[in-house]
């Protein structure tokens, strides 16, 4: 599996640093970010089309809006020829 770094939270303090990688081979994004708080998690589960708790193999993460450019870059990398 070839994983490429795409971007890190521009206001990181290096202790808490949401990060985005792309796996072009596996056609997926890999995202490190904060765990969603319990209230957000409960609201997500309540509005999910699956109408149930998040399975133990999955989680809900909270991604700061300032990470949108890195996520867009990662999506473009999956759609296009590669990272620039």
mmCIF file as gemmi writes it, N, C-alpha and C atoms, coordinates in Angstrom:
data_model
loop_
_atom_site.group_PDB
_atom_site.id
_atom_site.type_symbol
_atom_site.label_atom_id
_atom_site.label_alt_id
_atom_site.label_comp_id
_atom_site.label_asym_id
_atom_site.label_entity_id
_atom_site.label_seq_id
_atom_site.pdbx_PDB_ins_code
_atom_site.Cartn_x
_atom_site.Cartn_y
_atom_site.Cartn_z
_atom_site.occupancy
_atom_site.B_iso_or_equiv
_atom_site.pdbx_formal_charge
_atom_site.auth_seq_id
_atom_site.auth_asym_id
_atom_site.pdbx_PDB_model_num
ATOM 1 N N . UNK Axp A 1 ? 0.856 -1.172 0 1 0 ? 1 A 1
ATOM 2 C CA . UNK Axp A 1 ? 0 0 0 1 0 ? 1 A 1
ATOM 3 C C . UNK Axp A 1 ? 0.9 1.234 0 1 0 ? 1 A 1
ATOM 4 N N . UNK Axp A 2 ? 0.665 2.107 -0.926 1 0 ? 2 A 1
ATOM 5 C CA . UNK Axp A 2 ? 1.445 3.338 -1.021 1 0 ? 2 A 1
ATOM 6 C C . UNK Axp A 2 ? 0.596 4.488 -0.488 1 0 ? 2 A 1
ATOM 7 N N . UNK Axp A 3 ? 1.001 5.045 0.629 1 0 ? 3 A 1
ATOM 8 C CA . UNK Axp A 3 ? 0.271 6.141 1.263 1 0 ? 3 A 1
ATOM 9 C C . UNK Axp A 3 ? 1.094 7.412 1.135 1 0 ? 3 A 1
ATOM 10 N N . UNK Axp A 4 ? 0.416 8.489 0.716 1 0 ? 4 A 1
ATOM 11 C CA . UNK Axp A 4 ? 1.08 9.767 0.53 1 0 ? 4 A 1
ATOM 12 C C . UNK Axp A 4 ? 0.504 10.809 1.48 1 0 ? 4 A 1
ATOM 13 N N . UNK Axp A 5 ? 1.376 11.554 2.136 1 0 ? 5 A 1
ATOM 14 C CA . UNK Axp A 5 ? 0.969 12.669 2.981 1 0 ? 5 A 1
ATOM 15 C C . UNK Axp A 5 ? 0.37 13.752 2.086 1 0 ? 5 A 1
ATOM 16 N N . UNK Axp A 6 ? -0.742 14.354 2.529 1 0 ? 6 A 1
ATOM 17 C CA . UNK Axp A 6 ? -1.38 15.426 1.771 1 0 ? 6 A 1
ATOM 18 C C . UNK Axp A 6 ? -1.298 16.752 2.523 1 0 ? 6 A 1
ATOM 19 N N . UNK Axp A 7 ? -1.696 16.745 3.787 1 0 ? 7 A 1
ATOM 20 C CA . UNK Axp A 7 ? -1.694 18.014 4.514 1 0 ? 7 A 1
ATOM 21 C C . UNK Axp A 7 ? -1.938 17.831 5.99 1 0 ? 7 A 1
ATOM 22 N N . UNK Axp A 8 ? -1.532 18.846 6.732 1 0 ? 8 A 1
ATOM 23 C CA . UNK Axp A 8 ? -1.698 18.855 8.181 1 0 ? 8 A 1
ATOM 24 C C . UNK Axp A 8 ? -2.435 20.132 8.56 1 0 ? 8 A 1
ATOM 25 N N . UNK Axp A 9 ? -3.134 20.105 9.666 1 0 ? 9 A 1
ATOM 26 C CA . UNK Axp A 9 ? -3.855 21.268 10.163 1 0 ? 9 A 1
ATOM 27 C C . UNK Axp A 9 ? -2.917 22.472 10.163 1 0 ? 9 A 1
ATOM 28 N N . UNK Axp A 10 ? -3.286 23.549 9.45 1 0 ? 10 A 1
ATOM 29 C CA . UNK Axp A 10 ? -2.39 24.699 9.359 1 0 ? 10 A 1
ATOM 30 C C . UNK Axp A 10 ? -2.148 25.4 10.69 1 0 ? 10 A 1
ATOM 31 N N . UNK Axp A 11 ? -2.998 25.179 11.67 1 0 ? 11 A 1
ATOM 32 C CA . UNK Axp A 11 ? -2.766 25.808 12.969 1 0 ? 11 A 1
ATOM 33 C C . UNK Axp A 11 ? -2.389 24.774 14.019 1 0 ? 11 A 1
ATOM 34 N N . UNK Axp A 12 ? -1.705 23.741 13.594 1 0 ? 12 A 1
ATOM 35 C CA . UNK Axp A 12 ? -1.294 22.688 14.509 1 0 ? 12 A 1
ATOM 36 C C . UNK Axp A 12 ? -0.281 23.189 15.534 1 0 ? 12 A 1
ATOM 37 N N . UNK Axp A 13 ? -0.341 22.563 16.688 1 0 ? 13 A 1
ATOM 38 C CA . UNK Axp A 13 ? 0.668 22.849 17.711 1 0 ? 13 A 1
ATOM 39 C C . UNK Axp A 13 ? 1.64 21.675 17.823 1 0 ? 13 A 1
ATOM 40 N N . UNK Axp A 14 ? 1.545 20.76 16.884 1 0 ? 14 A 1
ATOM 41 C CA . UNK Axp A 14 ? 2.374 19.549 16.8 1 0 ? 14 A 1
ATOM 42 C C . UNK Axp A 14 ? 2.034 18.522 17.875 1 0 ? 14 A 1
ATOM 43 N N . UNK Axp A 15 ? 1.126 18.838 18.77 1 0 ? 15 A 1
ATOM 44 C CA . UNK Axp A 15 ? 0.649 17.851 19.742 1 0 ? 15 A 1
ATOM 45 C C . UNK Axp A 15 ? -0.702 17.302 19.306 1 0 ? 15 A 1
ATOM 46 N N . UNK Axp A 16 ? -1.52 18.159 18.792 1 0 ? 16 A 1
ATOM 47 C CA . UNK Axp A 16 ? -2.815 17.774 18.243 1 0 ? 16 A 1
ATOM 48 C C . UNK Axp A 16 ? -2.79 18.251 16.803 1 0 ? 16 A 1
ATOM 49 N N . UNK Axp A 17 ? -2.703 17.312 15.876 1 0 ? 17 A 1
ATOM 50 C CA . UNK Axp A 17 ? -2.504 17.734 14.496 1 0 ? 17 A 1
ATOM 51 C C . UNK Axp A 17 ? -3.305 16.885 13.516 1 0 ? 17 A 1
ATOM 52 N N . UNK Axp A 18 ? -4.572 17.27 13.278 1 0 ? 18 A 1
ATOM 53 C CA . UNK Axp A 18 ? -5.325 16.576 12.244 1 0 ? 18 A 1
ATOM 54 C C . UNK Axp A 18 ? -4.521 16.539 10.946 1 0 ? 18 A 1
ATOM 55 N N . UNK Axp A 19 ? -4.508 15.382 10.318 1 0 ? 19 A 1
ATOM 56 C CA . UNK Axp A 19 ? -3.674 15.144 9.153 1 0 ? 19 A 1
ATOM 57 C C . UNK Axp A 19 ? -4.458 14.343 8.113 1 0 ? 19 A 1
ATOM 58 N N . UNK Axp A 20 ? -4.139 14.557 6.836 1 0 ? 20 A 1
ATOM 59 C CA . UNK Axp A 20 ? -4.791 13.829 5.743 1 0 ? 20 A 1
ATOM 60 C C . UNK Axp A 20 ? -3.721 13.147 4.889 1 0 ? 20 A 1
ATOM 61 N N . UNK Axp A 21 ? -3.968 11.885 4.577 1 0 ? 21 A 1
ATOM 62 C CA . UNK Axp A 21 ? -3.14 11.117 3.651 1 0 ? 21 A 1
ATOM 63 C C . UNK Axp A 21 ? -4.057 10.54 2.582 1 0 ? 21 A 1
ATOM 64 N N . UNK Axp A 22 ? -3.485 10.113 1.471 1 0 ? 22 A 1
ATOM 65 C CA . UNK Axp A 22 ? -4.266 9.466 0.424 1 0 ? 22 A 1
ATOM 66 C C . UNK Axp A 22 ? -3.586 8.147 0.067 1 0 ? 22 A 1
ATOM 67 N N . UNK Axp A 23 ? -4.397 7.145 -0.17 1 0 ? 23 A 1
ATOM 68 C CA . UNK Axp A 23 ? -3.941 5.84 -0.657 1 0 ? 23 A 1
ATOM 69 C C . UNK Axp A 23 ? -4.554 5.682 -2.039 1 0 ? 23 A 1
ATOM 70 N N . UNK Axp A 24 ? -3.789 6.05 -3.07 1 0 ? 24 A 1
ATOM 71 C CA . UNK Axp A 24 ? -4.316 5.988 -4.439 1 0 ? 24 A 1
ATOM 72 C C . UNK Axp A 24 ? -4.595 4.564 -4.869 1 0 ? 24 A 1
ATOM 73 N N . UNK Axp A 25 ? -3.748 3.655 -4.439 1 0 ? 25 A 1
ATOM 74 C CA . UNK Axp A 25 ? -3.926 2.25 -4.794 1 0 ? 25 A 1
ATOM 75 C C . UNK Axp A 25 ? -5.25 1.716 -4.243 1 0 ? 25 A 1
ATOM 76 N N . UNK Axp A 26 ? -5.516 2.025 -2.995 1 0 ? 26 A 1
ATOM 77 C CA . UNK Axp A 26 ? -6.748 1.566 -2.353 1 0 ? 26 A 1
ATOM 78 C C . UNK Axp A 26 ? -7.922 2.51 -2.543 1 0 ? 26 A 1
ATOM 79 N N . UNK Axp A 27 ? -7.673 3.657 -3.242 1 0 ? 27 A 1
ATOM 80 C CA . UNK Axp A 27 ? -8.702 4.651 -3.515 1 0 ? 27 A 1
ATOM 81 C C . UNK Axp A 27 ? -9.417 5.087 -2.234 1 0 ? 27 A 1
ATOM 82 N N . UNK Axp A 28 ? -8.625 5.607 -1.288 1 0 ? 28 A 1
ATOM 83 C CA . UNK Axp A 28 ? -9.227 6.046 -0.028 1 0 ? 28 A 1
ATOM 84 C C . UNK Axp A 28 ? -8.422 7.177 0.6 1 0 ? 28 A 1
ATOM 85 N N . UNK Axp A 29 ? -9.112 7.924 1.444 1 0 ? 29 A 1
ATOM 86 C CA . UNK Axp A 29 ? -8.485 8.956 2.256 1 0 ? 29 A 1
ATOM 87 C C . UNK Axp A 29 ? -8.24 8.37 3.64 1 0 ? 29 A 1
ATOM 88 N N . UNK Axp A 30 ? -7.157 8.78 4.251 1 0 ? 30 A 1
ATOM 89 C CA . UNK Axp A 30 ? -6.867 8.403 5.633 1 0 ? 30 A 1
ATOM 90 C C . UNK Axp A 30 ? -6.78 9.715 6.409 1 0 ? 30 A 1
ATOM 91 N N . UNK Axp A 31 ? -7.555 9.822 7.465 1 0 ? 31 A 1
ATOM 92 C CA . UNK Axp A 31 ? -7.653 11.08 8.191 1 0 ? 31 A 1
ATOM 93 C C . UNK Axp A 31 ? -7.426 10.852 9.68 1 0 ? 31 A 1
ATOM 94 N N . UNK Axp A 32 ? -6.52 11.635 10.236 1 0 ? 32 A 1
ATOM 95 C CA . UNK Axp A 32 ? -6.306 11.669 11.68 1 0 ? 32 A 1
ATOM 96 C C . UNK Axp A 32 ? -6.981 12.94 12.169 1 0 ? 32 A 1
ATOM 97 N N . UNK Axp A 33 ? -7.839 12.808 13.158 1 0 ? 33 A 1
ATOM 98 C CA . UNK Axp A 33 ? -8.48 13.995 13.7 1 0 ? 33 A 1
ATOM 99 C C . UNK Axp A 33 ? -9.008 13.687 15.094 1 0 ? 33 A 1
ATOM 100 N N . UNK Axp A 34 ? -9.784 14.592 15.611 1 0 ? 34 A 1
ATOM 101 C CA . UNK Axp A 34 ? -10.31 14.475 16.965 1 0 ? 34 A 1
ATOM 102 C C . UNK Axp A 34 ? -11.495 13.527 17.017 1 0 ? 34 A 1
ATOM 103 N N . UNK Axp A 35 ? -11.649 12.835 18.137 1 0 ? 35 A 1
ATOM 104 C CA . UNK Axp A 35 ? -12.847 12.033 18.354 1 0 ? 35 A 1
ATOM 105 C C . UNK Axp A 35 ? -14.025 12.977 18.534 1 0 ? 35 A 1
ATOM 106 N N . UNK Axp A 36 ? -15.147 12.644 17.952 1 0 ? 36 A 1
ATOM 107 C CA . UNK Axp A 36 ? -16.346 13.443 18.154 1 0 ? 36 A 1
ATOM 108 C C . UNK Axp A 36 ? -16.786 13.319 19.607 1 0 ? 36 A 1
ATOM 109 N N . UNK Axp A 37 ? -17.312 14.413 20.152 1 0 ? 37 A 1
ATOM 110 C CA . UNK Axp A 37 ? -17.799 14.352 21.531 1 0 ? 37 A 1
ATOM 111 C C . UNK Axp A 37 ? -19.086 13.521 21.591 1 0 ? 37 A 1
ATOM 112 N N . UNK Axp A 38 ? -19.449 13.116 22.78 1 0 ? 38 A 1
ATOM 113 C CA . UNK Axp A 38 ? -20.605 12.218 22.947 1 0 ? 38 A 1
ATOM 114 C C . UNK Axp A 38 ? -21.904 12.818 22.417 1 0 ? 38 A 1
ATOM 115 N N . UNK Axp A 39 ? -22.11 14.116 22.627 1 0 ? 39 A 1
ATOM 116 C CA . UNK Axp A 39 ? -23.343 14.751 22.14 1 0 ? 39 A 1
ATOM 117 C C . UNK Axp A 39 ? -23.401 14.72 20.613 1 0 ? 39 A 1
ATOM 118 N N . UNK Axp A 40 ? -22.286 15.031 19.952 1 0 ? 40 A 1
ATOM 119 C CA . UNK Axp A 40 ? -22.248 14.989 18.485 1 0 ? 40 A 1
ATOM 120 C C . UNK Axp A 40 ? -22.444 13.56 17.99 1 0 ? 40 A 1
ATOM 121 N N . UNK Axp A 41 ? -21.796 12.623 18.646 1 0 ? 41 A 1
ATOM 122 C CA . UNK Axp A 41 ? -21.917 11.219 18.264 1 0 ? 41 A 1
ATOM 123 C C . UNK Axp A 41 ? -23.382 10.766 18.356 1 0 ? 41 A 1
ATOM 124 N N . UNK Axp A 42 ? -24.032 11.115 19.446 1 0 ? 42 A 1
ATOM 125 C CA . UNK Axp A 42 ? -25.438 10.73 19.635 1 0 ? 42 A 1
ATOM 126 C C . UNK Axp A 42 ? -26.319 11.347 18.551 1 0 ? 42 A 1
ATOM 127 N N . UNK Axp A 43 ? -26.062 12.614 18.194 1 0 ? 43 A 1
ATOM 128 C CA . UNK Axp A 43 ? -26.85 13.256 17.144 1 0 ? 43 A 1
ATOM 129 C C . UNK Axp A 43 ? -26.604 12.609 15.791 1 0 ? 43 A 1
ATOM 130 N N . UNK Axp A 44 ? -25.364 12.239 15.52 1 0 ? 44 A 1
ATOM 131 C CA . UNK Axp A 44 ? -25.052 11.556 14.257 1 0 ? 44 A 1
ATOM 132 C C . UNK Axp A 44 ? -25.776 10.21 14.193 1 0 ? 44 A 1
ATOM 133 N N . UNK Axp A 45 ? -25.702 9.463 15.272 1 0 ? 45 A 1
ATOM 134 C CA . UNK Axp A 45 ? -26.358 8.149 15.302 1 0 ? 45 A 1
ATOM 135 C C . UNK Axp A 45 ? -27.87 8.291 15.162 1 0 ? 45 A 1
ATOM 136 N N . UNK Axp A 46 ? -28.441 9.335 15.752 1 0 ? 46 A 1
ATOM 137 C CA . UNK Axp A 46 ? -29.894 9.538 15.695 1 0 ? 46 A 1
ATOM 138 C C . UNK Axp A 46 ? -30.363 9.909 14.291 1 0 ? 46 A 1
ATOM 139 N N . UNK Axp A 47 ? -29.494 10.52 13.495 1 0 ? 47 A 1
ATOM 140 C CA . UNK Axp A 47 ? -29.897 10.948 12.157 1 0 ? 47 A 1
ATOM 141 C C . UNK Axp A 47 ? -29.351 10.042 11.058 1 0 ? 47 A 1
ATOM 142 N N . UNK Axp A 48 ? -28.674 8.97 11.43 1 0 ? 48 A 1
ATOM 143 C CA . UNK Axp A 48 ? -28.096 8.058 10.444 1 0 ? 48 A 1
ATOM 144 C C . UNK Axp A 48 ? -29.175 7.243 9.746 1 0 ? 48 A 1
ATOM 145 N N . UNK Axp A 49 ? -29.056 7.044 8.435 1 0 ? 49 A 1
ATOM 146 C CA . UNK Axp A 49 ? -30.009 6.181 7.732 1 0 ? 49 A 1
ATOM 147 C C . UNK Axp A 49 ? -29.998 4.754 8.279 1 0 ? 49 A 1
ATOM 148 N N . UNK Axp A 50 ? -28.896 4.353 8.932 1 0 ? 50 A 1
ATOM 149 C CA . UNK Axp A 50 ? -28.825 3.006 9.504 1 0 ? 50 A 1
ATOM 150 C C . UNK Axp A 50 ? -29.587 2.93 10.824 1 0 ? 50 A 1
ATOM 151 N N . UNK Axp A 51 ? -29.917 4.072 11.42 1 0 ? 51 A 1
ATOM 152 C CA . UNK Axp A 51 ? -30.668 4.145 12.676 1 0 ? 51 A 1
ATOM 153 C C . UNK Axp A 51 ? -30.106 3.247 13.758 1 0 ? 51 A 1
ATOM 154 N N . UNK Axp A 52 ? -28.851 3.379 14.018 1 0 ? 52 A 1
ATOM 155 C CA . UNK Axp A 52 ? -28.281 2.575 15.073 1 0 ? 52 A 1
ATOM 156 C C . UNK Axp A 52 ? -26.936 3.104 15.502 1 0 ? 52 A 1
ATOM 157 N N . UNK Axp A 53 ? -26.371 2.446 16.493 1 0 ? 53 A 1
ATOM 158 C CA . UNK Axp A 53 ? -25.068 2.891 16.961 1 0 ? 53 A 1
ATOM 159 C C . UNK Axp A 53 ? -23.983 2.621 15.922 1 0 ? 53 A 1
ATOM 160 N N . UNK Axp A 54 ? -22.924 3.393 16.014 1 0 ? 54 A 1
ATOM 161 C CA . UNK Axp A 54 ? -21.776 3.206 15.14 1 0 ? 54 A 1
ATOM 162 C C . UNK Axp A 54 ? -21.134 1.868 15.512 1 0 ? 54 A 1
ATOM 163 N N . UNK Axp A 55 ? -20.858 1.014 14.541 1 0 ? 55 A 1
ATOM 164 C CA . UNK Axp A 55 ? -20.262 -0.288 14.847 1 0 ? 55 A 1
ATOM 165 C C . UNK Axp A 55 ? -18.889 -0.135 15.501 1 0 ? 55 A 1
ATOM 166 N N . UNK Axp A 56 ? -18.446 -1.125 16.25 1 0 ? 56 A 1
ATOM 167 C CA . UNK Axp A 56 ? -17.16 -1.039 16.929 1 0 ? 56 A 1
ATOM 168 C C . UNK Axp A 56 ? -15.961 -0.893 15.988 1 0 ? 56 A 1
ATOM 169 N N . UNK Axp A 57 ? -16.128 -1.255 14.74 1 0 ? 57 A 1
ATOM 170 C CA . UNK Axp A 57 ? -15.029 -1.127 13.776 1 0 ? 57 A 1
ATOM 171 C C . UNK Axp A 57 ? -14.977 0.253 13.124 1 0 ? 57 A 1
ATOM 172 N N . UNK Axp A 58 ? -15.884 1.153 13.499 1 0 ? 58 A 1
ATOM 173 C CA . UNK Axp A 58 ? -15.948 2.491 12.93 1 0 ? 58 A 1
ATOM 174 C C . UNK Axp A 58 ? -16.001 3.522 14.055 1 0 ? 58 A 1
ATOM 175 N N . UNK Axp A 59 ? -15.794 4.782 13.679 1 0 ? 59 A 1
ATOM 176 C CA . UNK Axp A 59 ? -15.895 5.865 14.648 1 0 ? 59 A 1
ATOM 177 C C . UNK Axp A 59 ? -16.362 7.128 13.943 1 0 ? 59 A 1
ATOM 178 N N . UNK Axp A 60 ? -16.752 8.101 14.697 1 0 ? 60 A 1
ATOM 179 C CA . UNK Axp A 60 ? -17.102 9.409 14.156 1 0 ? 60 A 1
ATOM 180 C C . UNK Axp A 60 ? -15.99 10.356 14.578 1 0 ? 60 A 1
ATOM 181 N N . UNK Axp A 61 ? -15.411 11.035 13.602 1 0 ? 61 A 1
ATOM 182 C CA . UNK Axp A 61 ? -14.345 11.976 13.91 1 0 ? 61 A 1
ATOM 183 C C . UNK Axp A 61 ? -14.812 13.397 13.641 1 0 ? 61 A 1
ATOM 184 N N . UNK Axp A 62 ? -14.188 14.327 14.28 1 0 ? 62 A 1
ATOM 185 C CA . UNK Axp A 62 ? -14.49 15.743 14.11 1 0 ? 62 A 1
ATOM 186 C C . UNK Axp A 62 ? -13.322 16.378 13.361 1 0 ? 62 A 1
ATOM 187 N N . UNK Axp A 63 ? -13.617 16.92 12.19 1 0 ? 63 A 1
ATOM 188 C CA . UNK Axp A 63 ? -12.577 17.504 11.35 1 0 ? 63 A 1
ATOM 189 C C . UNK Axp A 63 ? -12.764 19.016 11.326 1 0 ? 63 A 1
ATOM 190 N N . UNK Axp A 64 ? -11.743 19.778 11.726 1 0 ? 64 A 1
ATOM 191 C CA . UNK Axp A 64 ? -11.859 21.236 11.68 1 0 ? 64 A 1
ATOM 192 C C . UNK Axp A 64 ? -12.064 21.728 10.249 1 0 ? 64 A 1
ATOM 193 N N . UNK Axp A 65 ? -12.911 22.721 10.076 1 0 ? 65 A 1
ATOM 194 C CA . UNK Axp A 65 ? -13.188 23.274 8.746 1 0 ? 65 A 1
ATOM 195 C C . UNK Axp A 65 ? -11.919 23.755 8.065 1 0 ? 65 A 1
ATOM 196 N N . UNK Axp A 66 ? -10.926 24.158 8.843 1 0 ? 66 A 1
ATOM 197 C CA . UNK Axp A 66 ? -9.675 24.636 8.238 1 0 ? 66 A 1
ATOM 198 C C . UNK Axp A 66 ? -8.928 23.523 7.512 1 0 ? 66 A 1
ATOM 199 N N . UNK Axp A 67 ? -9.383 22.264 7.669 1 0 ? 67 A 1
ATOM 200 C CA . UNK Axp A 67 ? -8.759 21.133 6.981 1 0 ? 67 A 1
ATOM 201 C C . UNK Axp A 67 ? -9.363 20.895 5.598 1 0 ? 67 A 1
ATOM 202 N N . UNK Axp A 68 ? -10.403 21.639 5.235 1 0 ? 68 A 1
ATOM 203 C CA . UNK Axp A 68 ? -11.065 21.443 3.939 1 0 ? 68 A 1
ATOM 204 C C . UNK Axp A 68 ? -10.095 21.525 2.761 1 0 ? 68 A 1
ATOM 205 N N . UNK Axp A 69 ? -9.166 22.486 2.714 1 0 ? 69 A 1
ATOM 206 C CA . UNK Axp A 69 ? -8.239 22.514 1.579 1 0 ? 69 A 1
ATOM 207 C C . UNK Axp A 69 ? -7.416 21.227 1.45 1 0 ? 69 A 1
ATOM 208 N N . UNK Axp A 70 ? -6.962 20.678 2.557 1 0 ? 70 A 1
ATOM 209 C CA . UNK Axp A 70 ? -6.177 19.437 2.498 1 0 ? 70 A 1
ATOM 210 C C . UNK Axp A 70 ? -7.05 18.272 2.047 1 0 ? 70 A 1
ATOM 211 N N . UNK Axp A 71 ? -8.292 18.25 2.49 1 0 ? 71 A 1
ATOM 212 C CA . UNK Axp A 71 ? -9.201 17.172 2.086 1 0 ? 71 A 1
ATOM 213 C C . UNK Axp A 71 ? -9.524 17.293 0.595 1 0 ? 71 A 1
ATOM 214 N N . UNK Axp A 72 ? -9.741 18.511 0.116 1 0 ? 72 A 1
ATOM 215 C CA . UNK Axp A 72 ? -9.97 18.71 -1.325 1 0 ? 72 A 1
ATOM 216 C C . UNK Axp A 72 ? -8.76 18.245 -2.133 1 0 ? 72 A 1
ATOM 217 N N . UNK Axp A 73 ? -7.571 18.581 -1.658 1 0 ? 73 A 1
ATOM 218 C CA . UNK Axp A 73 ? -6.347 18.168 -2.345 1 0 ? 73 A 1
ATOM 219 C C . UNK Axp A 73 ? -6.259 16.64 -2.396 1 0 ? 73 A 1
ATOM 220 N N . UNK Axp A 74 ? -6.637 15.98 -1.309 1 0 ? 74 A 1
ATOM 221 C CA . UNK Axp A 74 ? -6.612 14.525 -1.272 1 0 ? 74 A 1
ATOM 222 C C . UNK Axp A 74 ? -7.633 13.931 -2.242 1 0 ? 74 A 1
ATOM 223 N N . UNK Axp A 75 ? -8.809 14.513 -2.291 1 0 ? 75 A 1
ATOM 224 C CA . UNK Axp A 75 ? -9.838 14.032 -3.224 1 0 ? 75 A 1
ATOM 225 C C . UNK Axp A 75 ? -9.37 14.223 -4.66 1 0 ? 75 A 1
ATOM 226 N N . UNK Axp A 76 ? -8.78 15.381 -4.947 1 0 ? 76 A 1
ATOM 227 C CA . UNK Axp A 76 ? -8.245 15.631 -6.289 1 0 ? 76 A 1
ATOM 228 C C . UNK Axp A 76 ? -7.163 14.612 -6.635 1 0 ? 76 A 1
ATOM 229 N N . UNK Axp A 77 ? -6.355 14.244 -5.644 1 0 ? 77 A 1
ATOM 230 C CA . UNK Axp A 77 ? -5.291 13.262 -5.89 1 0 ? 77 A 1
ATOM 231 C C . UNK Axp A 77 ? -5.872 11.896 -6.255 1 0 ? 77 A 1
ATOM 232 N N . UNK Axp A 78 ? -7.005 11.558 -5.673 1 0 ? 78 A 1
ATOM 233 C CA . UNK Axp A 78 ? -7.648 10.283 -6.024 1 0 ? 78 A 1
ATOM 234 C C . UNK Axp A 78 ? -8.245 10.349 -7.419 1 0 ? 78 A 1
ATOM 235 N N . UNK Axp A 79 ? -8.74 11.509 -7.803 1 0 ? 79 A 1
ATOM 236 C CA . UNK Axp A 79 ? -9.367 11.673 -9.116 1 0 ? 79 A 1
ATOM 237 C C . UNK Axp A 79 ? -8.358 11.911 -10.23 1 0 ? 79 A 1
ATOM 238 N N . UNK Axp A 80 ? -7.23 12.515 -9.886 1 0 ? 80 A 1
ATOM 239 C CA . UNK Axp A 80 ? -6.281 12.947 -10.899 1 0 ? 80 A 1
ATOM 240 C C . UNK Axp A 80 ? -5.027 12.082 -10.942 1 0 ? 80 A 1
ATOM 241 N N . UNK Axp A 81 ? -4.019 12.581 -11.64 1 0 ? 81 A 1
ATOM 242 C CA . UNK Axp A 81 ? -2.792 11.81 -11.838 1 0 ? 81 A 1
ATOM 243 C C . UNK Axp A 81 ? -1.904 11.69 -10.604 1 0 ? 81 A 1
ATOM 244 N N . UNK Axp A 82 ? -2.048 12.557 -9.625 1 0 ? 82 A 1
ATOM 245 C CA . UNK Axp A 82 ? -1.192 12.439 -8.442 1 0 ? 82 A 1
ATOM 246 C C . UNK Axp A 82 ? -1.125 13.711 -7.64 1 0 ? 82 A 1
ATOM 247 N N . UNK Axp A 83 ? -0.379 13.657 -6.556 1 0 ? 83 A 1
ATOM 248 C CA . UNK Axp A 83 ? -0.202 14.827 -5.709 1 0 ? 83 A 1
ATOM 249 C C . UNK Axp A 83 ? 0.837 15.74 -6.332 1 0 ? 83 A 1
ATOM 250 N N . UNK Axp A 84 ? 0.677 17.024 -6.102 1 0 ? 84 A 1
ATOM 251 C CA . UNK Axp A 84 ? 1.623 18.008 -6.658 1 0 ? 84 A 1
ATOM 252 C C . UNK Axp A 84 ? 2.539 18.506 -5.577 1 0 ? 84 A 1
